[in-house]
Amino acid sequence: MPAARESLLDSALAALTDRDWSGVRMVDVAAAAGVSRQTLYNEFGSKDGLARALVRREADRYLRGVERALARPAAERERMVAVAEW
């Protein structure tokens, strides 16, 4: 994934620590990532596009963590506990 895209997604996620999604402004996300607002719109198309990409990235990260927990060389119960803790 290109660095600008990752930076934009990171900035959008960071913005959510202070406010809900309706309070996240595209101009603020772009500024935090160090790119123009036009670059943000070129990459995601809209705020909804940014939201979809962010949810997809975070879900993929979560599922990779689940896969790692399940792949551990441990008893099934221990792997299930690891998944629950993850």
ROMI-471004 format. One record per atom (N, C-alpha, C): residue in one letter; x, y, z. Coordinates in steps of 0.02 Angstrom, whole numbers, padded with zeros to 5 digits, always signed. Layout:
REM residues N
AXYZ...
END
This chain:
REM residues 86
M+00043-00059+00000M+00000+00000+00000M+00045+00062+00000P+00032+00109-00043P+00074+00168-00046P+00077+00205+00020A+00134+00238+00032A+00145+00272+00095A+00093+00326+00109A+00074+00365+00058A+00024+00418+00068A-00042+00389+00091R-00062+00333+00061R-00125+00301+00079R-00123+00279+00152E-00069+00245+00171E-00062+00223+00241E-00062+00282+00289S-00027+00335+00271S-00025+00394+00313S-00095+00425+00321L-00133+00426+00268L-00202+00452+00271L-00245+00408+00316L-00239+00343+00309L-00278+00298+00351L-00257+00304+00424D-00192+00311+00436D-00168+00321+00505D-00196+00386+00534S-00197+00438+00494S-00222+00503+00517S-00297+00500+00531A-00334+00464+00490A-00406+00457+00501A-00418+00418+00566L-00380+00365+00577L-00388+00326+00638L-00370+00368+00699A-00317+00407+00695A-00297+00449+00750A-00351+00501+00765A-00383+00527+00714A-00436+00577+00724A-00494+00547+00763L-00504+00483+00756L-00560+00450+00792L-00546+00443+00867T-00486+00455+00889T-00472+00452+00961T-00501+00512+00997D-00512+00566+00960D-00537+00628+00990D-00610+00643+00976R-00637+00613+00925R-00706+00629+00904R-00737+00570+00867D-00803+00574+00859D-00836+00522+00820D-00828+00537+00745W-00849+00490+00703W-00837+00496+00631W-00869+00560+00602S-00927+00579+00626S-00959+00639+00599S-00918+00702+00613G-00875+00700+00662G-00833+00757+00678G-00765+00757+00644V-00750+00703+00609V-00686+00699+00573V-00693+00738+00508R-00647+00785+00497R-00649+00826+00437R-00594+00804+00389M-00612+00800+00326M-00564+00778+00275M-00503+00825+00273V-00514+00889+00281V-00459+00937+00278V-00410+00923+00335D-00435+00904+00394D-00392+00888+00451D-00354+00824+00441V-00386+00774+00411V-00352+00710+00397V-00295+00722+00348A-00310+00760+00295A-00258+00775+00245A-00200+00813+00276A-00215+00863+00316A-00162+00903+00347A-00119+00860+00394A-00151+00817+00433A-00114+00774+00479A-00068+00726+00441A-00089+00706+00381A-00049+00660+00340A+00003+00697+00299G-00002+00762+00297G+00046+00802+00260G+00035+00802+00185V-00028+00793+00165V-00046+00794+00094V-00103+00843+00083S-00117+00858+00020S-00172+00903+00006S-00239+00867+00012R-00291+00906+00022R-00358+00876+00025R-00374+00842-00042Q-00350+00871-00097Q-00362+00841-00163Q-00331+00772-00168T-00271+00764-00138T-00239+00698-00137T-00283+00648-00099L-00311+00669-00044L-00355+00627-00004L-00416+00606-00046Y-00447+00654-00080Y-00505+00638-00121Y-00485+00595-00181N-00426+00607-00210N-00404+00565-00266N-00395+00492-00243E-00372+00484-00183E-00358+00416-00157E-00422+00379-00138F-00469+00413-00106F-00528+00379-00078F-00594+00400-00108G-00595+00455-00144G-00657+00476-00178G-00703+00517-00135S-00710+00499-00073S-00757+00533-00028S-00742+00513+00044K-00777+00544+00090K-00769+00525+00160K-00793+00453+00171D-00846+00434+00137D-00870+00365+00142D-00818+00316+00116G-00784+00335+00062G-00731+00292+00035G-00673+00285+00084L-00656+00340+00118L-00605+00338+00170L-00627+00292+00226A-00689+00297+00247A-00715+00255+00301A-00712+00182+00282R-00733+00165+00221R-00731+00095+00199R-00660+00068+00199A-00613+00108+00174A-00544+00086+00171A-00515+00077+00242L-00533+00122+00287L-00509+00117+00356L-00537+00055+00390V-00601+00043+00383V-00632-00017+00413V-00601-00080+00383R-00591-00081+00317R-00562-00139+00285R-00491-00152+00311R-00451-00099+00317R-00382-00108+00341R-00382-00134+00413E-00422-00105+00456E-00423-00125+00526E-00451-00196+00534A-00501-00214+00494A-00527-00282+00496A-00475-00332+00473D-00438-00314+00420D-00384-00358+00396D-00330-00367+00450R-00313-00313+00483R-00263-00318+00538R-00288-00364+00593Y-00352-00357+00611Y-00381-00398+00663Y-00379-00472+00642L-00400-00485+00581L-00402-00555+00557L-00332-00586+00552R-00282-00546+00534R-00214-00572+00534R-00192-00591+00605G-00214-00552+00654G-00199-00569+00724G-00233-00633+00745V-00294-00643+00723V-00330-00705+00738V-00294-00764+00706E-00274-00755+00643E-00238-00809+00609E-00173-00826+00645R-00137-00775+00668R-00075-00789+00706R-00089-00827+00770A-00142-00807+00805A-00160-00841+00867A-00179-00914+00855L-00214-00927+00800L-00235-00995+00784L-00177-01038+00759A-00126-01006+00732A-00070-01043+00704A-00017-01061+00757R-00027-01036+00818R+00022-01050+00871R+00027-01124+00884P+00087-01148+00898P+00095-01219+00916P+00074-01229+00989A+00009-01236+00999A-00018-01243+01067A-00081-01286+01062A-00105-01306+01120A-00167-01344+01123A-00224-01300+01097E-00276-01332+01072E-00333-01295+01043E-00362-01245+01093R-00369-01266+01155R-00397-01220+01205R-00354-01158+01213E-00289-01168+01215E-00243-01111+01222E-00246-01064+01162R-00255-01094+01102R-00262-01052+01042R-00326-01012+01045M-00380-01043+01069M-00444-01007+01075M-00438-00950+01126V-00404-00962+01180V-00393-00909+01230V-00353-00852+01198A-00302-00870+01159A-00261-00819+01126A-00303-00777+01078V-00349-00809+01042V-00394-00772+00997V-00439-00726+01037A-00466-00750+01091A-00510-00708+01132A-00472-00649+01162E-00411-00661+01182E-00371-00606+01210E-00352-00556+01156W-00340-00580+01095W-00322-00536+01040W-00380-00491+01026
END
